[in-house]
Amino acid sequence: MSNTPGSELLVLGVLFVIAYVLGRLGKLIGLPSIPIYMLVGLIASPNMHLLPVGFKPANVELVAIFGLIFLLFNLGLEFDQDEFFGNARGLLLSGGTRLIINFGIGIGFGFLVGWGAREALIIAGMTATSSSAIVTKLLIELRRLANPETPVILGIAVVEDVFIAFYLAIVAVVIGKETNIWQIVLELGISFAFLVGMFALARWGGKHVSRVLGARDDELFTVLFFGLAVAFGGIGELLGVSNAIGAFLIGLVLGATRFRSRIETFALPLRDVFGAFFFLNFGLALDPSSFGAVLIPVGGAVLMTLVANAGGGWLIAWINRLPARYGLGIGLILQNRGEFALILATLATAAGLDPRLTPFAGLYVLIMSIVGPVLTVNSERITNLLFRGRRGKASDVAAASATDSSAEEAIALMEGAIGGQQSSSGDDVENENDEPLLGSETSTAAAAASDVDAELDLDATIQQAMEQSDQQSSRQRDPEY
């Protein structure tokens, strides 16, 4: 096929239609979209020679950069500051313990692979953190938000988001070409000053930012936050902390304003489309002939991830005084890996590190983004099978059931309170037609309210939800990755 603009647009459109069809099939078995987009890119890759399309990664590289920027921008936008700062000690204990275990094992494994010290640092980052968006999406789709272990899982995801921000800032400097130690120290100081300053602005300056932000016209408003995301991506790149972190930090700041829900309404579709370009572009760049050289390291990384997360889940359950059966559930759902490993591989390629990191990351993510959801879907079945002999205590089962019932009622009432507050609010709260995050629960909110026992004290929870409703609203759909 000739490489005319028309033919390239045709091929690109067909690839996205194929991605849609495969994505629909993947949903039937609970797969996220990340491996689907990568697989379509791999099939169309000029290194694969399966399709005579001659489509090159250079055709979508700029749009793929927008995908990287908006993946991190939305991560910052959705970061729950109240959850993090309100329970920082408990979250850091659980999340920090898991990160220390996973990163420590990962750095040891990276050195064992023998590709170099900087490469070991990248491998440790790839294997240390889960995909918080995939985890959140699976919890929602499997209706496990009311499970006793879910608050611990979501808290760990929040801590990992903070870790990613600081880790990327360090990695960007370490894998750079600078060799002078004092220059490296200076660059690290600038990076951390930028991070701390933006975190402080997000924490205490949200109201001030709200005063200078906003436009009633949706088109101009979208252009504004798109420009801010791209501009701060550039600022991050210039300061040496990578464009991804610049986008994350401006997302963090905008998420602290009263326009958060309105920005999310327009930013999520941008993330989905540009993010698809990012994963498709990564698949296009993969060379299947290079997989043979990384099969053993990838196999070792997959095995290490499975064992470390399963064992770490039990430890985290013990720290949070949860039964061991919940620890296995925590470990299984946190197996999911995704976009962060690919972002690290992209940075490593740009820095000229070992070229084997790209096929390593691609194959590792392909395997873990399939194995992770499958383990998550079957986690309760696996837990019941392993703990079959320990389920005899009726009191434990009844207690767990009561906890689940109370949490479901609380979620229903909170969603109902938020929805009622939004419908009667003024200009400060954007009028959205989004479906609630938990549609079936919100439809029964009134019935649940009438059945709740008088001893269940939900007034404070409902009041807090109503007070925060000008900053948070339910999204039209769940995060895809």
Protein Blocks (a to p, Z undefined) as FASTA:
>chain_A
ZZbfklmmmmmmmmmmmmmmmmmmmmmnopafklmmmmmmmmmpmklomacnhpafklmm
mmmmmmmmmmmmmmmmmpcfklmmmmmmmmmmmmmmmmmmmmmmmmmmmmmnonajklmm
mmmmmmmpccfklmmmmmmmnopmlpmklmmmmmmmmmmmmmmmmmmmmmmmmmmmbfbf
klmmmmmmmmmmmmmmmmmmmmmmmmmmmmmgccfblklmmmmmmmmmmmmmmmmmmnon
ojklmmmmmmmmmmmpmklmmmmmmmmmmmmmmmmmmmmmmmmmpcfklmmmmmmmmmmm
mmmmmmmmmmmmmmmmmmnopafklmmmmmmmmmpgcfkmmmmmmmmmmnopafklmmmm
mmmmmmmmmmmmmmmmmmmmmmmmmmmmmmmpmklmmmmmmmmmmmmmmmmmmmmmmmmm
mmmmcfklccdfbdcfblmlmmmmmmmmmmpcfklcfklmmmmmmmmmmmgccdfbdcfZ
Z
